[in-house]
């Protein structure tokens, strides 16, 4: 089944070239089917790239997906034109009275800031509260996972000595959980962040369960009793995303370390190798099937009644 996206969105051409079945809004309106409504709160500065990456992972399912792209109402993007945002995005205030089967909140390059310093933090908190009654399940990615763990569960983030960048191996700690079903015991995940949460803080919360961690204890995926998913990395990243970020940091004079386990022989002169997409596809498909489709009411108006 297709993924339904706004007419004219650049992601449509890219996904069609990859033989992914996408459907325009106009055609979707003629289908006699109730698609899953997924809202994506896109906080990344690279909006178009993130749209493509996430929609690619959401497309690998027989379920029909209707995507609504969302941005905060209290923040003005510096990297995406107002015309583009006006055409393809909804402000959160515009969808605040709607219900969704699932929601994804992306990362943002904000790990080095206190949460209170983020200009849309108050709205972010309101959104996280809103998800409890207006979305069956929410997936938090990278910075959003740190924000969600802090606001919802009181778990502080801690700055790392340097940027954690590269492809890291994680152990599947919950192979029987529907989210991790079919995922290898060891799998890879891209990371690109300056902060983390301590394992002992997560372990102290009875409502949180570590689904993936490295041998040295870095947490990759957390599942909550409420059906929230916290992914500290970027399973959605394309093969060249970390290379782009590495070169961007060089151009800024930051003198970054080479992303680990990414370039062959850790040599940036070579093209990176894509080694994580199958795991990413499976996790997102499991989320859609078990955490969204199997749990959401057919009539989304029932969401508020069940909370």
C-alpha angles and dihedrals in degrees: 000000000000135000111237115221135171116283111265097014109151090230090070095068093044094049093044089054087056090053092249112149108240127172130204122234090249094057093040090059089064093056117101095218138098105237122202110263111224121181118203115200098202111202096161119112089223094066100167095047091049092049091055094045095051096041090052090058093044092053097067096089139081088236120101111240126201110197125205115191114214137187130184116271092219099054131071116211115231096194104048126059121250090234091057093047092046091051101045108020139068123212112237089244088060094057099033093109094048130091127225135194090226143354134209121200112195132215125266132198092255106105093115092057128082108247090243089060093061106103094223097039094117090053091044089056090049090051092051090051090046093055090064091068104021104045129049092218137357129210115206118199128203109308090016089056090054090047093048094048090050099045100036100036107018095244112149123221120230128207116244121227088251140350115303102222130160142045114314132189117237130189119231102238097177108041091158094055111100091236092058098035111135094008113132119253087249120034138163131246132180115237128194112165146113099213141050144179123247116248092225091057091053092045090054091062111080092200095061127074127191110232097176137017140159125249089260092051105260107151118231105172133018127187122200129209087243092061097256118145121210115193113183094194138051109262087165095062119123121231093264101039097096090045089054091050091047092053091043090056091048090052089051091054094245094130094218126198116252110265107259122245090002111097116048107268086001087279114139090205087077127071114256120247123233106234106152110051098096091056091045093050091050095049093049092045090050090049092052094045103040107021098036113022098034093046107036122093117242089233106053090203086075091066096084092045091057097050 
